[in-house]
Amino acid sequence: MKTAKSPALSRFQTDYHRLLTTLLLREVEDPLLLGISLTRLDLADAKGHAIAYIHSMMPVDKQECVKRLNQLSPHLSHLLRKAMSKKQLPELIFRWDDALDKTHRVIDTIQSIQ
């Protein structure tokens, strides 16, 4: 059973997500990463990591996108620290979000049955 997050943690997660989304739009100039969107942010890692799940509706090399964003992670973390009142933020790690791909496959399967 999941435990409910405190209001302060929920607010922090929402602010972190919003700021990171803005930074991805404004700061990332890599052509491969255009169209990448942040689908969710998980702060529940016991090691102090913020796991940012990304996805693109365009065909891209998923592993290369994750690799490039993880290389940009220190720069993005620095900008997040400047924008937020917290002095220490969780380490930012990017991962590909396969949930949307699975959902599209299920929808395609249902439509093919009809």
C-alpha positions as CSV (number, residue, x, y, z in Angstrom):
1,M,0.0,0.0,0.0
2,K,1.3,3.5,-0.9
3,T,1.7,6.0,1.8
4,A,0.4,9.5,1.2
5,K,3.1,12.2,0.6
6,S,3.2,15.2,2.8
7,P,1.7,18.4,1.4
8,A,5.2,20.0,1.5
9,L,6.7,17.1,-0.5
10,S,3.8,17.2,-3.0
11,R,4.3,20.9,-3.5
12,F,8.1,20.5,-3.9
13,Q,7.5,17.7,-6.5
14,T,5.1,19.9,-8.4
15,D,7.4,22.9,-8.4
16,Y,10.4,20.7,-9.4
17,H,8.4,19.1,-12.3
18,R,7.2,22.5,-13.5
19,L,10.6,24.1,-13.4
20,L,12.3,21.1,-15.1
21,T,9.7,21.1,-17.9
22,T,10.4,24.8,-18.4
23,L,14.1,24.3,-18.5
24,L,13.8,21.4,-21.0
25,L,11.9,23.7,-23.3
26,R,14.2,26.8,-22.9
27,E,17.7,25.4,-22.2
28,V,18.0,22.3,-24.3
29,E,19.1,23.1,-27.9
30,D,20.1,19.7,-29.0
31,P,18.0,18.9,-32.2
32,L,17.6,15.2,-31.1
33,L,15.9,16.4,-27.9
34,L,13.4,18.7,-29.5
35,G,9.9,17.4,-28.8
36,I,11.0,15.5,-25.7
37,S,8.4,15.9,-22.9
38,L,8.7,15.2,-19.2
39,T,5.9,12.8,-18.4
40,R,6.4,12.3,-14.7
41,L,8.9,12.9,-11.9
42,D,9.5,10.5,-9.1
43,L,11.1,11.7,-5.8
44,A,10.4,8.5,-3.9
45,D,13.9,7.1,-4.3
46,A,15.5,6.4,-1.0
47,K,19.0,7.3,-2.4
48,G,18.0,10.9,-2.9
49,H,17.4,10.7,-6.6
50,A,14.8,12.5,-8.7
51,I,13.9,10.3,-11.6
52,A,12.5,12.2,-14.5
53,Y,10.7,10.1,-17.0
54,I,10.7,11.4,-20.6
55,H,8.9,10.5,-23.8
56,S,8.6,11.7,-27.4
57,M,5.8,11.2,-29.8
58,M,8.2,11.4,-32.7
59,P,10.5,8.5,-33.6
60,V,13.8,9.0,-31.7
61,D,16.7,7.0,-30.4
62,K,15.5,6.5,-26.8
63,Q,18.8,5.5,-25.4
64,E,20.6,8.4,-27.0
65,C,18.0,10.9,-25.7
66,V,18.4,9.5,-22.2
67,K,22.2,9.6,-22.5
68,R,22.3,13.2,-23.7
69,L,19.9,14.4,-21.0
70,N,21.8,12.6,-18.3
71,Q,24.9,14.4,-19.6
72,L,23.0,17.7,-19.3
73,S,21.8,16.8,-15.8
74,P,24.5,18.7,-13.8
75,H,23.7,21.9,-15.8
76,L,19.9,21.5,-15.3
77,S,20.4,20.7,-11.6
78,H,22.4,23.9,-11.2
79,L,19.7,25.9,-12.9
80,L,17.1,24.2,-10.7
81,R,19.1,25.1,-7.5
82,K,19.2,28.7,-8.6
83,A,15.4,28.8,-9.2
84,M,14.3,27.0,-6.1
85,S,14.8,27.9,-2.5
86,K,16.3,24.5,-1.5
87,K,20.1,24.4,-1.2
88,Q,20.3,20.7,-1.8
89,L,18.2,19.0,-4.5
90,P,18.0,15.3,-5.3
91,E,20.4,14.1,-8.0
92,L,18.5,14.3,-11.4
93,I,18.4,11.1,-13.4
94,F,16.5,10.7,-16.7
95,R,14.8,7.5,-17.8
96,W,12.6,6.7,-20.8
97,D,8.9,6.3,-20.0
98,D,7.6,3.2,-21.8
99,A,4.1,3.5,-20.3
100,L,2.8,5.6,-23.2
101,D,4.1,3.1,-25.8
102,K,2.4,0.3,-24.0
103,T,-0.8,2.3,-23.8
104,H,-0.7,3.0,-27.5
105,R,-0.2,-0.7,-28.3
106,V,-3.2,-1.6,-26.2
107,I,-5.4,1.0,-27.9
108,D,-4.2,-0.2,-31.3
109,T,-5.0,-3.8,-30.4
110,I,-8.5,-2.8,-29.2
111,Q,-9.1,-0.8,-32.4
112,S,-7.9,-3.7,-34.6
113,I,-10.4,-6.1,-32.8
114,Q,-13.3,-3.7,-33.5
